[in-house]
């Protein structure tokens, strides 16, 4: 099994408010930076995305891939790679833990395997950058939209 890179952040919002932002794929181009296009291909029985096509443009890296998502209410969402031009595998998750006072600890875990050879140390550093940017973007998006305050009141 591939090694995972993991990091956490505290967001001033409830798990439901955080998960609502994570589940809003149409808004990803507005706050993720690298995602330029999103298309939900399939939905599960609860109406949440089950397969999503994402187009990424991170400067030197441009890719289009399809991810399969599994949801555990507002506690966790995980994804695995269905297809990609540049990646061999991509497994990740957001785990949400309520901290009380309308705050949530979000833990992002990611393991990426690229089709081109890459040293493990460089790959882990790239995963860390991806995770830290994603967590910072998620925190900003949730807190700027006031989603946490609306969910509490």
Helices and strands as residue ranges (DSSP letters): E 5-11, H 15-23, G 25-27, H 28-31, E 35-43, E 49-58, E 61-72, E 76-84, E 87-100, E 103-114, H 120-145, H 147-152
